[in-house]
Every structure is written in C-alpha cells, then in structure tokens.
Amino acid sequence: MLTEQQIDEMMARVRKLELKARRLVRESFSGEYRASFRGQGLDFDDFREYQHGDEVRFIDWNVTARMNQPFVRKFHEERELSVVIAVDVSGSTDYGSQHLSKREIAAEAAAILGFSALQNGDKVGLLAFADTPLLFVPPAKGSRHLLRLVREILTIKPGHPGTSIKEACDFLVRTLRRRALVVLISDFHSEPLDRPLGKLARKHETIALRVSDPLEKSLPKAGRVVMTDPETGFETLVNTSNSNLRMAYQKLTSRQREGVDVILKRHAIDTAKLTTTRDPLPALHRLLKRHGRKK
C-alpha cells in the first residue's frame, strides 16, 4: 500500500507527464495521429448533383427521379474512435537499470497517445493487466479521465506479478463489442502469443509498443551477481565474467525478440520499440508515419 507521501510524489510526476505530453501533441504529434488512425465508417451528409467521375453506386435514384437529373449521396468520415490502451503492469515492468522503469515509459507513451486521441475527438480507455486483467476503464473523453488512467498505470499493484498477454487479449475480444484501436504496451515476456494476438488483431485494429531495458539484451561484465526473476522470485548466482555465458544469454534474448517480431508481422500488427533509456516520442513518430502509409 502506498503512503500519502508516495501518492503525492506520484501525482506530481503525472502532472509533469501531462504538461510534457500536451506540449508534444500540440507541437508535432496530433496531425500524424489523425492521419494514421481513421474513423469507423462513413455517415450520410447531404445530396449534390452528379459530377463526372462520381461513383455510380452513390447515385440516389429517388432524388434523381424527383429532380429529373442524377444526384449522389455525400458522406463524411465518422471520426470518433474508441482507443483502449492495454498496459502490462507485471513484475518485470517495474525494472529499469537507470532512471526510469519500463512501466514509467509505458505511462509516458500512453499519455502521449492518449492526449493525441482526445485532441482528435476520440475516447480513451485502459486495460491494466498482469497474469490476469486487473482493471478495465471504458473509453471516455476528458483530460481528467486520461490523468486517472495514467495514475492507474503507475500505481496499480498486481496480486501476482506474472504476465499473461493471452488473458489480456481474450478479455478485450470478449469485452469490446465495437471495433476499436488497441494499443498493447508490454515487454512481451509471455507465452503463448501467436493465437491470442491473431484473434485480437482480427477483431480490432492493433498496434504493439515493446518496452525493454538495455540490460535485458546483454549482460555487463560484473563478476558474480545474484539474478532474481521479478515475476517468479527465483534467484540464481551468475558469473557474468564468463564470456560464454554472456554470449549464450545474448543469443537467448535475441531469439526471444526475433520470435515476437515474427508473430507481430504474421498478424500485420505494427510495432514500435521503446526503451527505458530514451524518449519514446521518436519511436512513436516513426510508428505513426509507417502506419499512416499503410492506410
């Protein structure tokens, strides 16, 4: 349980995060967000006279008969999206070898995308999950609502620190009735991934933000250290001076990352790679530009 002082410190960080996210959205991000994520369909707007090049299927024959000349139906894009940010808050996301943890980077990315969504008239919701779904907040509008979501990402404490992306995907498929945009933020240290992600991507537009820390990719040469799995509590003594061990570790983590890449590509899920040592904005910029070109 957090103390009052810890909660105050946490909320001060959230308010700073809000100011940073609002500035980034205002200066450079909102237009790319709008171009990348379109609305859910077309709404009827009005009639106008047929012009050369108009699609015949849009001719309204009743109006055409009354006016004795062809008229077509005009439509406008139904802009409003429901955006659900699904954030992994398992034990492994509390790790950060330098200044920020993976969970804090996830909260910053969620704030940037969330304020972009609100500025474009979309609703934002949250699913916080670990080994099971922990908290679901339905999509809504308003900066106060979004600040609550960011606060929940930073403060929620799972009863068990394990990870199940399958449980999160199954929950979203069951719960979200209309097609939504799902932003899945995790380190993807979870099995199975293939079928759950495929099922989610078929029903909802899905993008993945993969958060990592540099020390997860390669071990430093630091002699004998005790390594602890944050999700199981298992401890083991490791001699990091052993070059063969460091090489084996690097190969193992590389295969895991490559395996996740293959699964995301198989299901046409665009992804950005975030790290605890860098500002997430450039990676989000590249993701939105790439996603917008596909659209």
C-alpha positions in Angstrom: 0.0 0.0 0.0 1.4 3.4 -1.0 1.8 6.1 1.7 0.3 9.5 1.3 3.7 11.0 0.5 4.3 8.4 -2.2 0.9 9.1 -3.8 1.7 12.9 -3.7 5.1 12.3 -5.4 3.4 10.0 -8.0 0.8 12.6 -8.8 3.4 15.3 -9.2 5.1 13.1 -11.7 1.8 12.5 -13.5 1.2 16.3 -13.7 4.6 16.8 -15.2 3.9 14.0 -17.7 0.6 15.7 -18.6 2.4 19.0 -19.4 5.1 17.2 -21.5 2.5 15.1 -23.4 0.3 18.2 -24.1 3.3 20.1 -25.5 4.4 17.3 -27.7 0.9 16.7 -29.0 0.4 20.5 -29.7 3.7 20.9 -31.4 4.1 17.9 -33.7 2.1 14.8 -32.9 -1.6 15.3 -33.4 -1.7 15.5 -37.2 0.2 12.3 -37.5 -2.1 10.6 -35.1 -5.2 11.7 -37.1 -3.6 10.5 -40.4 -2.7 7.1 -39.0 -6.0 6.2 -37.3 -9.1 6.8 -39.2 -12.8 6.6 -38.0 -15.1 3.7 -38.1 -17.0 4.4 -41.3 -19.0 7.0 -43.2 -22.0 8.9 -42.2 -24.5 10.4 -44.7 -24.1 14.2 -45.0 -26.2 15.6 -47.9 -27.1 15.3 -51.7 -25.4 17.0 -54.6 -25.6 16.9 -58.4 -23.8 14.1 -60.1 -20.4 15.1 -61.5 -18.2 13.3 -64.0 -16.1 10.7 -62.1 -18.5 10.1 -59.2 -19.2 6.5 -58.4 -22.4 5.2 -59.8 -23.2 3.3 -56.6 -23.7 6.6 -54.7 -26.5 7.8 -57.0 -29.7 8.2 -55.1 -32.4 7.1 -57.5 -35.3 8.5 -55.6 -33.9 12.0 -55.5 -32.8 11.6 -59.2 -36.3 10.8 -60.2 -37.8 13.8 -58.4 -35.2 16.3 -59.8 -35.0 14.8 -63.3 -31.2 14.7 -63.1 -28.8 12.5 -61.3 -27.9 13.3 -57.6 -25.4 11.4 -55.5 -25.2 11.0 -51.7 -22.4 12.8 -49.9 -20.7 11.2 -46.8 -18.3 12.4 -44.1 -16.0 10.2 -42.1 -17.3 9.1 -38.7 -14.2 10.3 -36.9 -14.7 9.1 -33.4 -12.6 6.2 -32.3 -12.5 4.2 -29.2 -8.9 3.8 -28.1 -8.0 1.2 -25.5 -4.5 1.3 -24.1 -3.7 -2.2 -22.7 -0.7 -1.9 -20.4 1.4 -4.7 -18.9 2.0 -3.9 -15.2 3.5 -7.3 -14.2 6.6 -7.6 -12.1 9.1 -7.4 -15.0 7.8 -3.9 -16.0 8.9 -2.4 -12.7 12.6 -2.9 -13.8 14.8 -0.1 -15.0 18.6 -0.2 -14.9 19.0 3.6 -15.0 16.4 6.4 -14.4 13.0 5.1 -15.5 11.3 1.7 -15.3 9.5 0.1 -18.2 6.2 0.9 -16.5 7.1 4.6 -16.4 8.0 4.6 -20.1 4.7 2.8 -20.8 2.8 5.5 -18.8 4.6 8.3 -20.8 3.7 6.6 -24.2 0.1 6.1 -23.0 -0.1 9.8 -22.1 1.2 11.0 -25.5 -1.1 8.7 -27.5 -4.0 9.5 -25.1 -3.7 13.3 -25.4 -3.4 12.8 -29.2 -6.6 10.8 -29.2 -8.5 13.3 -27.1 -7.4 16.3 -29.2 -8.8 14.5 -32.2 -12.1 13.8 -30.6 -11.6 10.2 -29.7 -12.3 8.3 -26.5 -9.6 6.6 -24.4 -9.9 3.6 -22.1 -7.5 1.4 -20.2 -6.8 -2.2 -19.5 -4.1 -2.8 -16.9 -3.1 -6.5 -16.7 -0.5 -8.8 -15.3 -1.2 -12.6 -15.1 -4.9 -11.6 -15.3 -6.8 -8.4 -16.3 -6.6 -6.2 -13.2 -8.5 -3.0 -14.2 -10.7 -2.1 -17.1 -11.8 1.6 -17.5 -14.2 2.0 -20.5 -13.2 4.6 -23.2 -14.3 8.2 -22.4 -13.2 11.8 -23.1 -11.6 14.4 -20.9 -8.2 15.2 -19.6 -9.2 14.4 -16.0 -10.2 10.9 -17.2 -6.9 10.4 -19.0 -4.9 11.6 -16.0 -6.7 9.0 -13.9 -5.7 6.3 -16.5 -2.0 7.4 -16.3 -2.2 7.4 -12.5 -3.6 3.8 -12.5 -0.8 2.6 -14.8 1.8 4.0 -12.3 0.2 2.9 -9.1 -1.7 -0.3 -9.6 -0.2 -3.3 -7.8 -0.9 -6.8 -9.2 -1.6 -9.6 -6.6 0.6 -11.9 -8.6 3.5 -10.4 -10.7 3.3 -12.9 -13.6 2.3 -11.9 -17.2 -0.4 -13.3 -19.5 -0.9 -11.5 -22.7 -3.3 -14.3 -23.7 -5.6 -13.3 -20.8 -5.5 -9.7 -21.8 -6.3 -10.4 -25.5 -9.1 -12.7 -24.6 -10.6 -10.1 -22.3 -10.5 -7.4 -24.9 -12.0 -9.7 -27.6 -14.9 -10.5 -25.2 -15.4 -7.1 -23.8 -15.1 -4.6 -26.7 -18.2 -5.0 -28.8 -17.4 -2.4 -31.5 -14.2 -2.3 -33.4 -11.6 -0.3 -31.5 -8.0 0.7 -31.7 -6.0 -1.3 -29.2 -2.5 -0.1 -28.1 -0.8 -3.1 -26.4 2.2 -1.9 -24.3 4.3 -4.7 -22.8 7.8 -6.3 -22.8 6.1 -9.4 -24.3 7.8 -11.8 -21.9 4.8 -14.0 -22.0 3.6 -17.3 -23.6 1.6 -18.1 -25.7 1.4 -15.1 -28.0 0.6 -16.3 -31.5 -3.1 -17.3 -31.4 -4.2 -14.6 -28.8 -2.6 -11.8 -30.8 -4.0 -13.1 -34.0 -7.5 -13.2 -32.6 -7.2 -9.7 -31.2 -5.9 -8.3 -34.5 -8.7 -9.8 -36.5 -11.3 -8.1 -34.4 -9.6 -4.8 -33.5 -7.0 -2.5 -35.1 -4.0 -3.4 -33.0 -0.5 -1.8 -32.5 2.2 -3.1 -30.2 4.6 -1.0 -28.2 7.5 -3.2 -27.0 9.3 -1.8 -23.9 12.8 -3.0 -22.9 15.8 -2.2 -20.9 19.4 -2.4 -22.3 20.5 -4.8 -19.6 17.8 -7.3 -20.8 19.7 -7.6 -24.1 23.2 -8.2 -22.9 24.8 -8.8 -19.5 27.6 -6.5 -18.3 30.9 -8.0 -17.2 30.3 -7.5 -13.4 31.6 -10.7 -11.8 29.4 -12.9 -9.7 25.9 -11.5 -9.2 22.6 -12.8 -7.9 19.9 -12.5 -10.6 16.2 -12.5 -9.5 13.2 -13.2 -11.7 10.8 -10.4 -10.7 7.8 -12.5 -11.7 8.6 -15.8 -10.0 11.1 -14.7 -7.3 13.6 -17.3 -8.5 17.2 -16.4 -7.7 20.4 -17.8 -9.2 24.1 -16.9 -8.9 25.6 -16.0 -12.2 29.2 -15.4 -13.1 29.0 -12.5 -15.6 32.7 -12.6 -16.2 32.2 -15.8 -18.2 32.2 -14.7 -21.8 30.5 -17.9 -23.0 27.6 -17.3 -20.5 27.2 -13.7 -21.7 27.2 -14.8 -25.3 24.6 -17.5 -24.6 22.4 -15.0 -22.8 22.6 -12.5 -25.6 21.6 -15.2 -28.2 18.7 -16.4 -26.0 17.3 -12.9 -25.6 17.9 -12.1 -29.3 15.9 -15.3 -30.3 13.1 -14.2 -28.0 12.8 -10.8 -29.6 13.0 -12.2 -33.1 10.2 -14.7 -32.2 8.0 -11.8 -31.1 8.8 -9.9 -34.3 7.8 -12.9 -36.4 4.4 -13.2 -34.6 3.6 -9.5 -34.9 4.5 -9.4 -38.6 2.4 -12.6 -39.2 -0.7 -10.8 -37.9 0.1 -7.4 -39.5 0.5 -5.7 -36.2 2.6 -2.5 -36.5 5.1 -2.1 -33.6 7.4 0.4 -32.0 10.3 -0.5 -29.8 10.6 1.7 -26.7 13.5 1.6 -24.2 13.9 2.9 -20.7 16.9 5.0 -21.7 15.3 7.1 -24.5 12.4 9.4 -25.0 9.5 7.4 -26.6 8.5 10.2 -28.9 10.8 9.5 -31.9 9.8 5.8 -32.0 6.1 6.8 -31.8 6.6 9.3 -34.6 8.1 6.5 -36.9 5.3 4.1 -36.0 2.6 6.6 -36.9 4.2 7.6 -40.2 4.6 3.9 -41.1 1.0 3.1 -40.1 -0.3 6.1 -42.0 1.4 5.0 -45.2 -0.3 1.6 -45.0 -3.6 3.3 -44.6 
